[in-house]
Amino acid sequence: MINKFAVSSAAIYLPILVLLTLFVGCTSMTDVISSQPPVADKIPHELNLHGVQRSDDYYWMRDDDRKDPKIIAHLESENSYKKAQFAPYESLQKTLFDELVGRLDKDESSVPYKWHSHWYSRRYQQGFEYPIITRSKVLGGDESILLDVNLRADKQDFYGLGGVHVSPDESMLAFGEDLLSRRIYKIYFKTIESGELLEDILEGTDGRLVWANDNQHVFYIRKDPQTLLGNQVFRHRLGTPQAQDTLVYEELDDTYYIALGKSLDESRIVLHHESTVTSEISVLDADKPLSQFTPLLAREEGHEYSVAKLGNEYFILTNWQAENFRLMKASESHFADKSKWQQVIAADPDVRIEDILLLKGYLIVQSRDQGLSHIQIRPFGEQGAYHLAFNDPAYVVGLDVNASQESDKLRIYYSSPTTPESIYEYDLTQGEGRVLLKQERVLGDFDSELYQAERLFIDARDGAKVPVTLVYRKDKFNKDGSNPLYQYGYGAYGHTIEPDFDSSILSLLDRGMVYAIAHVRGGEMLGRPWYDNGRMLNKQNSFNDFVDVTKGLVEQGYGDSKRVVAAGGSAGGLLMGSVINQAPERYFAVAAHVPFVDIVTTMLDESIPLTTNEYDEWGNPNEKAYFDYMLSYSPYDQIERQDYPHLLVTTGLHDSQVQYFEPAKWVAKLRDYKTDDNLLLFHVDMEAGHGGKSGRYRRYQDTAQEYAFFLGLLGLDKGLDK
């Protein structure tokens, strides 16, 4: 299965000042009299480039070792201040947390899938934070436990599970662990039958590996400990120390990252080389682990492609002479000569082909048309192609685990804002009939008929039509501008925020809020051009789209102009930071999670993790044109002496994607500049990283905190009236 690398988005929070903590008869957070917020020292640090001088008073907050006593004390003082401000709403936060986790299926398990001679699955046990990986010899038969992650995570403040990989002969298990939330993993090996751990431990990895077919060699990627870029591929033989591993490939271009995979027929180990706008793929015979990786097609600037193998042919998803991608095919021997590629599916300016799957006798195509995802079945031979039909106004459908190319059964997942995730299986020999294998259970009194989803397009100021997904509770919604509105956005890396089901937001909908996702430019909801028009020198479109969606929704009666709240994280935190600089009057309160807000300074520092391979996303500010443009919207640099919304900012001390000091500096500067008396709260998780807390339940503490912030400010802090 072709799977383009996705940059995961995360959500996290924002900012500013207030009064003293006497909580007598207050009915909303704005009634609280609070202590003065922390005031950070100003130590000017001059930054000069392209004839522009910038003074950064809070540059001192950076400590790559995360041990400086002064910095730690400042972050802890922010946490203390946030805790004091939240005191009146601790009960609300607990209520929300109980609601969020109360909807989860306590014994949830995945649908088993067959690989080689066993059925593999993952399940949770009531009250435990982490999954148990199991398998059985027959479907529904007695299970054996391969890995109980709860035992591995016991007594750890943070635990991140990397890849879980079974050897081809199904006798060995390899798994990755991150105990610091920096996304640097150790990989361990165990014998499945005995459960004993091997002495082999691979350190400094990205957490994943690929087995060669001899069951003795594995290939893995090591990360640079400073930049956190995975740039080296090593071969390891079981039973030997890591120091003896062989370096088989090193990526010398630091604008690229690499990833390993295996073809579905298990004949090739695949090495992906990716920059933002360029791809290269190399392969190695999985039966010959001592051989070398060979490029299928050398990298060409601006050419992106991914592949799936069937027999002696590769199917190629490519943007060569096709902005929105098309599907080609070629034999391995002719792959390097594009003139010998054969077209399978022509490019369509309105349809973005996103993924394909090759099964016995069938080509399965996952695409997106006007923001809606589709699955097409194309039998090889004379039988006609057909689409799987879905009726919700907004939804997402995609390819689920399909582990064998010899299968004539297809698994897909389906979800909508009002439909919990459902796993369907299609018998391709029987046409369009499907069987529901599983639907996510939502505990409590959830009734999908109470809720309504809509999909609409809002006109942006330049004439672009921005897709928006809306959901609300029908009996609590009046299209007269009286409902509070929650608007979420991301808009970067071509990552699409899908209109899927999220049981958490029921706590908002049941209190009368309208929930909206603004699919702004920079994402890929409307195809590759939608992404290109929201990156590099077009980034301002993302911010304009978000603000224009807010304006349009209010004008159409979907929200109260005085009660609009907004949230975004990581690159979506940059979106929040720019929006509140440019249109603060549109928002009552904003949450910015792990926000990327000091974009110019970060992108000028190649020692900061992940900087160099994002030049094609944001631009390289060493070039004046990009410097000037990035500076024009940089949230940290463009803070003004003006009123800002209520702000909640969150970060993790060990964040590997957006370093903690970016939001820390941003909050300090906002406190100094803002002219209002609105709340600016900063929560620093001293144990977590970019993804927040680990664990199935604990992660909802962050969500409950954000919801309590918004609902408390809006005066919607009462219990639910069903």
C-alpha positions, 0 to 999 in steps of 0.5 A: 500500500502506498502511504505518503508520509504525513506530518502529524498534527497535535493540538496544544495551547496559549496566553496572558494576564489577570488579578488575585485568587479570592473565589467568593461567589464567582460564576464565571472565570472572568469574575476571578480575582487572581495573583499577578502572573509571572514576569520574565526577566528581559535580557536583550539579544540582538539578531541581525540579518538582511539589514534588519535588527531584531531584539529578542528579550527572552532568547535566554529561555533556551536551554537544550539540556533543559536543566537551567535552574532559572528557566525551570523555576520560571516554567514552574512559576507559570504552572503555579499561576495557571493552577491558581487561575484554574482553582475555581474550575478544577471541578469542571475539569474533573467533570469533563475528564470523567465525561471524556474517558467515560465514553471510551469502550473500556475493553476496546479491541481492534479487528484481528487481521491475518498475517502469515499463519496467525491472527493479530490484534490489539486490545485494552483491559479496563483501567489500564493505560496501554494496549496488549498485543496478541495473536491467535492461530485461528480467528476467535481462538485462544490468544497468546500475548505478544506484548503487554505494554502496561508492564513495560510502561509501569512506573514510567512518567512517559511511555511511547511505543514505537513500531511492533514488528514480527519476524517473517517466520513469526518467531521473534518480536521487535518493538521500540520504546521512548521514555522521554517523549523526544521520539528517540527510541530503543528497540528491543527483541524477544522470543515469542514462544519463551517471552525472553528478551534478547541481549540485542538493544538498538539505541538512538533509532526512530523506533521502527525496523524492517526484517529481512526474509532470513529472520536474522537481519533487520534494517533500522534508522538512526537519528542525529541526537541534535537535529533529530533527523533520521539520516542513517540506515544500519543493518543489524544481525541478531546476536551481535552488538550494535557497535558492529552494525553496518552502515548501509546508507547515509542521507547527506542532504539535510533537507531530506528525511528517510523511512523504511518499509516493505512491499506488500508481497514482502520481496523488497525492503523499501527506503523512502527519501523525502523532502517537502516537494521531492521523493526518491525510492530505493529498494533492496531484495529482502532475500539478500540482506547483504546486498545494497539499496538501489534507487528506482529513480533518482531524485528530481527536484519537484518530483514526488512519487510513491510505489506499490509492487505487484509481481514484476511491476511497480504502480507509481503514484506520481506528480510528473506532468500532473500537479494533482498526481496520476497513476503509472506503472513500469517494470523494475528494469524500466523504472528509471526511464520515465518514457517507458512508464504506462499510464493507468489513471490520468490526472484530474485537476479536481481529484487527488489520488491519495493512495492505492492498494494492490490485491489479487486481481484488483486495484483499489484507489483512494482519492479525494474529490472536492474534499470528500474521500472515495474508494474505487474498486478497479478489477484487472480484466474486463469487469467495470470499476465501481465506487463504494457509496456513502451518504453522510454530508461530510465523512472520511473513508480509507484503506484499513489493514490489508496484510496479504496481497493474495486476499480477495477481501478488502477492509476499509474504515469509515467515519463521519462527525456523527458516525463512530469509526466503522471497519467494513470488509468487502468480498471483492468476488461478490461485488459491492456487498459489505460486512460491518466487522466493528463499530467504535462503541461510545458508552453512555447515552450517545445517540447519533440522531441527536447530532447534525453535520454539515459541509459548506464552503465559505468565500475567502477574501480573494475568492477562494472557497474554503471547505468547512465541516460543522457539527452541532446538537440539533435540539440545542442549535438555532441558526440565529447567531446565538450559539457559541462557536468553536473553530479548529484549524491546522493548515500545513504540510498538506495534512488534511484534518479529516471530518471524522468522529470524535467522542470528546467534542460531545461535551461541547455539543451537549452544552450548545456549542457549534464545532467547526473545522476550517480546512484552510489552505496549506492542508490538502483537502482540495488537492495539491494546489490547495496545499501549494497555495498555503505554503512558502510565499503563500502562507498568509492565505492560511491565516486569511482563510481561517479569519474569513471562515469565522466571519462567514460562519457568524454572518450565516448564523452559525455562531455568536460573534462575541462567543467564538473560541478557536484552537490549533496545535503545532503548525496550527499553533502558528495559525492561532498566533498569526490570527490573534495578531491580525484579527484579535477582535474576532475571538473571545478565547484561543488555545494554542497547543505546542505552538510554532510561533518563533518561525524566523529565529527557528528556521535560521538555526540549523541546530534546532531539530527538523529545521533544514528539511522544512525549508520547502514548507516555510522558506529559508530565511537566509534568503531575503525574500523568505526572511521578509515574508516569514517575518511579516507573519511570525507570531512572536515578531508581530506581537503588538500593543493591543487587546488579545483574546483570553489565551491558553498556551501549552507545551511539553518540556521535552517537545522534539518538534516545537521546542518548549522555549518558543511558546515560553518566549511568546507568552512572556512577550505577550504578557509585556505587550498586551493591553487587556486584562484577559487571561493568559495561561501557560501550562508546561508539562514537565514530563511530556513532549509534542504529543502531550501525555502518554496513556489512553486515559491520561491524554484526555487531561489536556483536552479536559483542561482546554474545554474547562478553559473555554466553557468556564470563560463562556459561563457554560460550566454547569452540568449537562442537561440531556 
